[in-house]
Amino acid sequence: MYRTLEYLRGISDSDVRRLRAVGINHTNQLLHKTSLNVDRQRLSRRTGITTERLLGFAHQCTLMEVSGMEHHLPTVRRFGIEAMTDLRAQDADELHKKLVDAIGLAGAPSHSDVQYWISQATALDIIEEPEPSPPLPVVN
């Protein structure tokens, strides 16, 4: 889904200006420029936005790609689902129940929609996570 950068939660006007200055105008472009760690590092150097912040934006962009979930993103985020790995770890029955409790039966997605979202989480999970830093040696 193509959305303007302002649609991203927590993005500042300064971030938007910096991203647009390097030709990134919408969330789909940002997703493609931040999927790999090396690309985030390169974009960070060009924009001054930290790689951690870019990773967070990338995760938001992937969730926007889940078909039919966009309308329910604010509610889903309240349940701690911030990335595809979080969505993939959900039990469809439990997530559907939480959505019905939060939204009401009339406004909630169907159980099959929730199952579909979770199935898409595997196919759409294209974000490369950064390598964990090795532990620092202990000096005695």
C-alpha positions in Angstrom: 0.0 0.0 0.0 1.4 3.4 -1.0 1.0 5.9 1.9 2.7 9.2 2.4 5.5 9.1 4.9 3.5 11.2 7.4 1.3 8.1 7.9 4.1 6.4 9.9 3.7 6.6 13.6 6.4 8.7 15.3 7.9 10.1 12.1 8.9 13.7 12.5 8.7 16.5 10.0 12.5 16.5 9.9 12.6 12.8 9.1 10.1 13.3 6.3 12.1 16.2 4.8 15.3 14.2 5.0 13.8 11.1 3.3 12.1 13.2 0.6 15.5 14.9 -0.1 16.9 11.5 -1.1 13.9 10.6 -3.2 11.8 8.6 -0.8 8.2 9.9 -0.9 6.0 7.1 0.3 6.0 4.1 2.5 6.5 1.5 -0.3 9.7 3.3 -1.4 10.9 3.4 2.2 10.2 -0.3 2.7 12.4 -1.1 -0.3 15.2 1.1 0.9 15.2 -0.2 4.4 14.7 -4.0 4.1 18.3 -4.9 4.3 20.6 -3.8 7.1 23.3 -2.6 4.7 20.6 -0.4 3.0 19.5 1.0 6.3 23.1 1.9 7.1 23.6 3.6 3.8 20.3 5.5 4.1 21.2 6.5 7.7 24.5 8.0 6.5 22.6 9.9 3.7 19.8 11.2 6.0 21.2 11.3 9.5 18.2 9.2 10.7 19.5 6.3 12.9 19.4 2.8 11.6 17.3 1.8 14.6 14.7 4.4 13.7 14.7 3.3 10.1 14.2 -0.3 11.2 11.2 0.7 13.2 9.8 2.6 10.1 10.5 -0.5 8.0 8.5 -2.7 10.4 5.6 -0.3 10.2 5.7 -0.3 6.4 5.6 -4.1 6.3 2.5 -4.2 8.5 0.8 -1.8 6.0 1.4 -4.3 3.3 -0.8 -7.0 5.0 -4.0 -7.1 2.9 -7.1 -6.0 4.8 -5.3 -5.1 8.0 -4.7 -1.4 7.4 -7.9 -0.2 9.0 -7.2 -2.2 12.1 -3.5 -1.3 12.5 -4.0 1.1 15.5 -5.8 -1.6 17.4 -3.4 -4.3 16.5 -0.5 -2.1 17.6 -2.2 -1.8 21.0 -1.7 -5.5 21.4 2.0 -5.2 21.0 2.2 -6.2 17.3 4.8 -4.0 15.8 6.5 -6.3 13.3 5.8 -9.3 11.1 7.5 -11.5 13.6 5.0 -10.4 16.2 2.0 -11.0 13.9 3.4 -14.4 12.8 3.6 -15.4 16.5 -0.1 -14.8 17.1 -2.8 -17.4 17.6 -5.7 -16.5 15.2 -8.3 -17.4 17.7 -6.8 -15.3 20.5 -6.1 -12.3 18.2 -9.6 -12.4 16.8 -11.1 -12.5 20.3 -9.0 -9.5 21.4 -10.1 -7.6 18.3 -13.8 -8.3 18.9 -13.4 -7.3 22.6 -11.7 -4.0 21.6 -13.8 -3.1 18.6 -17.0 -4.9 18.9 -18.4 -7.7 16.7 -19.8 -5.3 14.1 -16.5 -3.6 13.5 -14.0 -6.4 14.0 -12.5 -8.4 11.1 -13.7 -11.9 10.5 -11.8 -14.9 12.0 -10.8 -15.9 8.5 -9.4 -12.4 7.9 -7.2 -12.7 11.0 -6.0 -16.1 9.9 -5.2 -14.6 6.5 -3.2 -11.8 8.1 -1.1 -14.3 10.1 -0.5 -16.4 7.0 0.7 -13.2 5.1 3.2 -12.5 7.9 5.5 -15.2 6.7 5.4 -14.2 3.0 5.8 -10.5 3.6 8.5 -10.7 6.3 11.3 -9.2 4.2 13.1 -7.2 6.9 16.6 -8.3 7.7 17.3 -7.8 11.3 20.7 -6.4 12.3 23.3 -8.9 13.6 23.4 -8.9 17.4 26.5 -7.3 18.9 28.9 -9.8 20.4 29.2 -9.5 24.2 32.0 -7.4 25.5 34.7 -9.2 27.3 34.7 -8.9 31.1 37.8 -7.2 32.4 38.8 -8.5 35.9 
